Amino acid sequence: MVDHNHENSKDVQAQAPGQRPGQELDAAGRSLSEALRISFVILKIIMVALVIIFLASGFRTVGSDEQALVLRLGKIRGVGEQRLLGPGLHWVFPYPIDEIVRIAVEKNISLPINSFWYSQTRYDLLAGDPKRRVRVPENLDPVKDGYCITRSEKQTEAITDSAGSDYNIVHCKWQLIYRIDDPERFFQNVYVDLESIEAGQNYADVIPRNVTPLLEHTVADAIVTAMVNYTIDEAMYEQVAAVAADVKGLLQEKLDKIESGIKVVSVQLTDITWPRQVDEAFRASIEASQKSDAAISEAKTYAENTLIETGGQVAEGLLAALHDEAVSEEQREDLWSRLAGAAQEKIAEARIYRTKVVASAEARADYLKQILPECRKRPKLVMQKIYLDAIVDVLSNADEKFVLQPDETADGREIRIYINRDPRIKPKPGKQNSSDQ
C-alpha cells in the first residue's frame, strides 16, 4: 500500500496544474480512437489497392504473331474458338487461378539436320574442302559417320527383299523450317517441359529446345524412307526438288498422324556428296557418264537433223508410223504427202521419171501399132528399118565410131583392134555427166 500510494502521489505531482484525472483519460481515449480510425482507413486503402493490383495483374497481351491458351487450374479454359485468344489485350484471373500460354503461330523456326553427314573435326571445318585438304579415313565408320542409302540404277522399285542388291551411300545435310499450326493440339500432344521455363522466358522460348529431338527423329525417318526410292544421280543432280518434296510430304504425314499441330513449311537439301573414300572413282564415273551423255545427245541431234533435212518436220512421225501397224494407210499417205526436204525432191524426181517412162512406152506402143500392118506385109524390111534406126540412135551418142564389115574369108580368125583414144576429140555437150554416171 505504501508503494501504491507513493506512485499515486507521483502521478498527482506529474499532472499539469488545474487538470483533473478524468479529463486526462478522456483525451487519451480520443487519441487512441482517432489513431485506430486512421489505421483502419489506411488498411482499407491498402486492401483496395492490393485488390486493384491483383485484378490488374490479370491483363495479358498476346502478340500479333501469337495465339494463347488459358489454363485454369491446369486445364484449358473455354469451348471451341473461345479456347484460343487472338492478338490483343485480354484479362484472365491472375496466377495461380489462370495461367496464359502464348504460342507463336506465325513464326518460322529453322532446324538444321546434320545427322546424315560424315564426322568432321574442327580442323576439317576450317580446311574448307575436307575431301581434298585433310586426311580421309580409309574406311567409313558407321558409328561416327552419318549416311543415307540410294537405290541402284538397275532397280525400279524401293527396297523389298533385296538380298544381293546393290545400293549407293551418300552423305547429306538438310534444313527444316516449321511453325506451330494448331496451338491446342501442339500443347496437348507434344510434350514441353514447363518447369524448364526460367525467369524472363515464356512458353515459346523453350519450344525449339523441347521439340527438336522429336523433329530430328521424325525427319530422319522421312529422309531414309524417301532417299531409297532415288538413284544417286537423281538425288544429287536430276531430281533434287522431287526428293525434298517427298521428304516434306512424308514428314507432314507423320506429324499429322500424331496430331502434333506442327506444319512443315519447307524441307531443303542443302548439301549432298558421295563418300570421301571413293571420291576419285566417283569423279571418274561422273566424267565417263558426262562423255556418254554428250555422245548420246550428239547422236540424237544428228539423227533429228538428218530426219529434218531428209523429210522435214513430219519425217520423225512418218518413221514411227511406218513401224506402227496400228497406223492406217490413209494416215501414212497423209504423212507422205507432207514430206519436205531431200525426200520430197527424190519423190518429185521419181514421179518425173515415171511420167517419162510411161510416156516413152506409150509412144513406142503407138509407133508399133502404126507399123504393125506394114510389118505383116514386109517383116524383113520393117525389122531392117528398126535395126537401122537403133544403130543411128546408138551411133549418134558415141564419140568415136569403128565400123567392121564381116569378112566371109576370115574363116573364123580373130580380129584384134587396139584403140588409143584421141585426146583431141572432145565429148559432146551433155555427155560428160552421163558418162560419169
C-alpha positions in Angstrom: 0.0 0.0 0.0 2.8 2.3 0.7 4.3 1.9 -2.7 1.0 2.3 -4.4 0.3 5.5 -2.6 3.8 6.7 -3.4 3.2 6.1 -7.1 -0.2 7.8 -7.0 1.4 10.7 -5.3 4.0 10.9 -8.1 1.2 10.8 -10.7 -0.6 13.5 -9.0 2.5 15.6 -8.9 3.0 15.0 -12.7 -0.3 16.3 -13.7 -0.5 19.7 -15.2 -1.7 22.4 -12.9 -5.5 22.7 -13.0 -6.1 19.4 -14.8 -8.2 16.7 -13.3 -7.5 12.9 -13.7 -10.8 12.2 -15.6 -10.0 14.7 -18.2 -6.7 13.1 -18.9 -8.3 9.7 -19.5 -10.8 11.1 -22.0 -8.1 12.8 -24.1 -6.1 9.5 -24.3 -9.1 7.6 -25.4 -9.9 10.1 -28.1 -6.4 10.0 -29.4 -6.4 6.2 -29.4 -9.7 6.1 -31.2 -8.5 8.6 -33.8 -5.4 6.6 -34.4 -7.3 3.4 -34.8 -9.7 5.0 -37.2 -6.9 6.3 -39.3 -5.2 2.9 -39.2 -8.4 1.2 -40.4 -8.8 3.7 -43.2 -5.2 3.2 -44.4 -5.7 -0.5 -44.1 -8.8 -0.3 -46.3 -7.0 1.8 -48.8 -4.1 -0.7 -48.9 -6.5 -3.7 -49.3 -8.4 -1.9 -52.1 -5.1 -1.1 -53.8 -4.0 -4.7 -53.4 -7.3 -5.9 -54.9 -6.9 -3.5 -57.8 -3.3 -4.5 -58.3 -4.3 -8.2 -58.1 -7.1 -7.7 -60.7 -4.9 -5.5 -62.9 -2.3 -8.2 -63.0 -4.8 -10.3 -64.9 -4.4 -8.3 -68.1 -2.3 -10.1 -70.6 -1.1 -9.1 -74.1 -1.0 -11.5 -77.0 1.4 -10.6 -79.8 0.4 -10.1 -83.4 2.0 -13.4 -84.4 0.8 -15.4 -81.4 -2.2 -17.3 -80.1 -2.7 -18.1 -76.5 -4.3 -20.8 -74.3 -5.7 -20.1 -70.8 -5.0 -22.8 -68.3 -7.5 -22.6 -65.4 -6.2 -24.7 -62.6 -4.2 -26.7 -65.1 -7.0 -27.3 -67.7 -7.6 -25.4 -70.9 -10.4 -22.9 -70.5 -13.2 -22.3 -72.9 -15.0 -24.2 -75.7 -14.5 -24.2 -79.4 -13.0 -21.0 -80.7 -13.0 -19.4 -77.2 -10.3 -21.8 -76.2 -7.8 -19.6 -78.2 -7.0 -16.0 -77.5 -6.1 -13.9 -80.6 -3.7 -11.0 -80.7 -4.5 -8.1 -78.4 -5.2 -7.3 -74.7 -7.0 -9.9 -72.6 -8.0 -10.3 -69.0 -7.7 -13.6 -67.1 -7.8 -14.4 -63.5 -4.3 -13.8 -62.0 -2.0 -16.6 -61.1 -2.4 -19.2 -59.7 -6.0 -19.4 -60.8 -5.3 -18.8 -64.5 -2.1 -19.2 -66.5 -1.7 -18.0 -70.0 0.4 -19.9 -72.5 1.5 -17.9 -75.6 2.4 -19.9 -78.8 3.9 -18.2 -81.8 1.8 -19.4 -84.8 3.3 -17.2 -87.5 7.0 -17.6 -86.5 9.0 -19.9 -88.8 11.5 -22.0 -86.9 14.6 -23.3 -88.6 16.2 -26.6 -87.7 19.3 -28.0 -89.4 19.6 -31.8 -89.8 23.2 -32.9 -90.0 22.9 -36.4 -88.7 23.5 -37.8 -92.2 26.8 -36.0 -92.7 30.2 -37.6 -92.1 32.1 -36.8 -88.9 34.2 -33.7 -89.0 36.8 -32.2 -86.6 37.4 -28.6 -86.1 40.4 -28.7 -88.4 38.1 -30.3 -91.1 35.7 -27.4 -90.8 38.5 -24.8 -91.0 40.1 -26.6 -94.0 37.2 -25.6 -96.3 37.1 -28.7 -98.5 37.9 -31.7 -96.3 37.8 -34.2 -99.2 40.9 -32.6 -100.7 42.8 -30.9 -97.8 42.6 -33.3 -94.9 43.4 -36.9 -94.4 40.4 -39.0 -95.3 39.9 -42.2 -93.2 40.4 -45.4 -95.1 37.0 -46.8 -94.1 33.6 -45.4 -93.3 32.8 -45.5 -89.6 29.0 -46.1 -89.2 29.2 -45.1 -85.5 30.6 -41.6 -86.2 29.7 -41.0 -89.9 26.1 -40.5 -90.9 24.9 -41.5 -94.3 21.8 -42.4 -96.5 21.3 -45.2 -98.9 20.1 -44.7 -102.5 18.9 -47.4 -104.8 20.9 -48.8 -107.7 20.1 -47.6 -111.3 19.2 -51.2 -112.2 16.3 -51.3 -109.7 12.9 -49.9 -110.5 11.3 -50.3 -107.1 12.1 -49.5 -103.5 13.9 -51.8 -101.1 11.9 -55.0 -100.5 13.6 -58.4 -100.1 16.8 -57.3 -101.7 19.4 -59.9 -100.9 22.4 -59.3 -103.1 21.1 -55.9 -104.4 23.5 -53.0 -105.0 23.0 -49.7 -103.3 24.9 -46.4 -103.1 25.9 -44.4 -100.0 25.6 -40.6 -99.8 26.2 -38.0 -97.1 23.6 -35.2 -97.0 22.6 -32.1 -95.0 19.1 -30.8 -94.7 17.3 -27.7 -93.5 13.8 -27.9 -91.9 11.6 -24.9 -91.5 8.4 -25.4 -89.5 5.8 -23.5 -87.4 3.0 -24.2 -84.9 -0.2 -24.5 -86.9 -2.6 -25.8 -84.2 -1.6 -24.5 -80.8 -4.1 -26.6 -78.9 -3.0 -29.9 -80.5 0.6 -28.9 -80.1 0.1 -28.2 -76.4 -1.8 -31.4 -75.7 0.2 -33.9 -77.8 3.7 -32.5 -77.9 5.5 -32.5 -74.6 7.1 -29.3 -73.5 8.7 -29.1 -70.0 7.0 -26.1 -68.4 9.3 -26.4 -65.4 12.3 -25.7 -67.6 11.0 -22.1 -68.2 13.3 -19.8 -66.4 12.7 -16.3 -65.2 12.1 -13.9 -68.1 11.2 -16.7 -70.5 7.9 -17.7 -71.9 6.5 -20.9 -73.4 7.6 -20.0 -76.9 11.3 -19.7 -75.7 11.5 -23.4 -74.8 9.6 -24.9 -77.7 12.6 -25.4 -80.1 14.7 -26.9 -77.3 12.0 -29.4 -76.4 10.6 -30.2 -79.8 14.0 -30.6 -81.6 14.6 -34.3 -80.6 11.1 -35.3 -81.8 11.6 -33.5 -85.1 15.1 -34.8 -85.6 14.0 -38.4 -85.3 10.9 -37.8 -87.5 12.8 -36.0 -90.2 15.5 -38.7 -90.2 12.9 -41.4 -90.7 11.3 -39.5 -93.6 14.7 -38.9 -95.3 15.7 -42.6 -95.1 12.3 -43.6 -96.5 12.4 -41.1 -99.4 16.1 -41.4 -100.4 15.9 -45.1 -101.0 13.5 -44.5 -103.9 16.0 -42.5 -105.9 19.3 -43.2 -107.6 22.4 -41.3 -106.5 22.3 -39.3 -109.8 18.7 -38.4 -109.3 19.3 -37.4 -105.6 22.4 -35.3 -106.4 21.5 -33.7 -109.8 18.4 -34.7 -111.7 15.5 -34.7 -109.1 16.7 -32.7 -106.1 13.5 -30.8 -105.8 11.4 -34.1 -106.1 13.5 -35.7 -103.3 12.9 -32.7 -101.0 9.2 -32.7 -101.8 8.9 -36.4 -100.9 10.6 -35.8 -97.6 8.3 -32.9 -96.8 5.2 -35.0 -97.6 6.3 -38.0 -95.6 7.3 -35.7 -92.6 4.0 -33.9 -92.7 2.1 -37.2 -92.8 3.9 -38.5 -89.8 3.4 -35.3 -87.8 -0.3 -35.2 -88.7 -0.7 -38.9 -87.6 0.4 -38.0 -84.0 -1.7 -34.7 -84.2 1.3 -32.6 -83.4 -0.1 -29.3 -84.6 3.1 -28.7 -86.4 3.1 -27.6 -90.1 6.2 -28.2 -92.3 6.9 -25.0 -94.2 9.8 -26.3 -96.3 12.4 -29.0 -96.4 15.6 -28.2 -98.3 18.6 -30.4 -99.3 21.4 -28.1 -98.6 24.4 -30.3 -99.4 24.9 -33.8 -100.7 28.0 -35.8 -101.6 29.3 -39.3 -102.1 31.7 -41.0 -99.6 35.1 -39.4 -99.4 36.7 -42.8 -99.5 35.7 -43.3 -103.2 36.0 -39.7 -104.3 38.4 -40.5 -107.2 36.3 -43.3 -108.5 33.1 -41.3 -108.4 34.7 -38.4 -110.2 35.9 -40.8 -113.0 32.5 -42.3 -113.2 30.9 -38.8 -113.5 33.3 -37.8 -116.2 32.6 -41.0 -118.1 28.8 -40.5 -117.7 29.1 -36.9 -119.0 31.0 -38.1 -122.0 28.4 -40.8 -122.6 25.6 -38.4 -122.3 27.3 -35.9 -124.6 27.8 -38.6 -127.2 24.2 -39.8 -127.0 23.0 -36.2 -127.2 25.1 -35.6 -130.2 23.8 -38.7 -131.9 20.2 -37.8 -131.2 20.8 -34.3 -132.6 22.4 -35.7 -135.7 19.5 -38.1 -136.2 17.0 -35.4 -135.7 18.8 -33.0 -138.1 19.2 -35.8 -140.7 15.5 -36.6 -140.5 14.5 -32.9 -140.8 16.9 -32.4 -143.7 15.6 -35.6 -145.4 11.8 -35.2 -144.8 11.1 -32.0 -142.8 9.3 -31.8 -139.5 7.0 -34.7 -140.4 9.8 -37.2 -141.0 10.0 -38.5 -137.4 6.3 -39.1 -137.3 6.4 -40.8 -140.6 9.2 -43.0 -139.5 7.3 -44.0 -136.4 4.1 -44.6 -138.4 5.9 -47.0 -140.8 6.9 -49.2 -137.9 3.5 -49.0 -136.2 1.0 -51.5 -137.6 -1.9 -49.6 -135.9 -1.5 -46.6 -138.3 -3.8 -46.8 -141.3 -2.7 -46.4 -144.9 -4.7 -43.1 -145.1 -2.6 -41.7 -142.2 0.6 -42.8 -143.8 -0.3 -41.3 -147.1 -1.1 -38.1 -145.4 2.3 -38.1 -143.8 3.9 -38.9 -147.2 2.2 -36.0 -148.8 3.6 -33.6 -146.2 7.2 -34.7 -146.6 9.7 -32.0 -147.4 13.5 -31.6 -148.0 15.6 -34.2 -149.8 12.9 -36.9 -149.6 10.4 -34.6 -151.4 13.0 -33.9 -154.1 13.6 -37.6 -154.6 9.8 -38.3 -154.8 9.4 -35.5 -157.3 12.3 -36.9 -159.4 10.8 -40.4 -159.2 7.4 -39.1 -160.4 9.0 -37.2 -163.3 11.0 -40.4 -164.2 7.8 -42.5 -164.0 6.0 -40.0 -166.2 8.8 -40.0 -168.7 9.0 -43.8 -168.8 5.2 -44.1 -169.2 5.2 -41.5 -172.0 8.1 -43.3 -173.8 6.4 -46.6 -173.5 3.1 -45.2 -174.8 5.0 -43.6 -177.7 6.7 -46.8 -178.6 3.4 -48.7 -178.4 1.8 -46.2 -180.7 4.7 -46.5 -183.1 4.4 -50.3 -183.1 0.7 -50.1 -183.7 1.4 -47.8 -186.7 4.0 -50.1 -188.3 2.1 -53.3 -187.5 0.2 -53.5 -190.8 3.4 -52.8 -192.8 5.3 -55.4 -190.6 2.8 -58.0 -191.5 3.3 -57.3 -195.3 7.1 -56.9 -195.3 8.5 -58.1 -192.0 12.2 -58.2 -193.0 12.1 -54.7 -194.4 10.5 -53.4 -191.2 12.9 -55.2 -189.0 15.8 -53.8 -191.0 14.4 -50.3 -190.7 14.0 -50.7 -186.9 17.6 -52.0 -186.7 19.0 -49.1 -188.7 17.1 -46.6 -186.5 18.5 -48.2 -183.4 22.0 -48.1 -185.0 21.6 -44.4 -185.8 20.4 -43.7 -182.2 23.3 -45.6 -180.7 25.9 -44.1 -183.0 24.6 -40.6 -182.5 25.6 -40.8 -178.9 29.1 -42.2 -179.5 32.2 -40.1 -179.6 34.3 -42.5 -181.7 33.0 -45.0 -184.2 34.7 -48.1 -185.6 32.8 -50.0 -188.3 33.9 -53.6 -189.1 32.4 -55.3 -192.0 32.1 -59.1 -191.8 34.6 -61.0 -193.9 33.4 -64.3 -195.3 37.1 -65.4 -195.9 38.2 -64.9 -192.4 37.5 -68.5 -191.6 36.7 -67.6 -188.0 40.0 -65.9 -187.4 40.2 -63.4 -184.6 40.5 -59.7 -185.3 42.1 -57.5 -182.6 41.8 -53.7 -182.6 44.0 -51.6 -180.3 42.1 -48.3 -179.5 44.1 -45.3 -178.2 41.5 -42.6 -177.6 42.5 -39.3 -179.2 42.5 -36.6 -176.5 41.8 -34.0 -179.1 38.3 -35.4 -179.5 36.0 -33.6 -177.1 32.9 -35.2 -175.8 29.6 -33.8 -177.0 27.7 -31.3 -174.7 25.7 -33.1 -172.0 27.7 -36.4 -172.5 30.2 -35.8 -169.8 27.8 -36.1 -166.9 26.1 -39.1 -168.4 29.4 -40.9 -169.0 30.4 -40.2 -165.4 27.2 -41.7 -164.2 
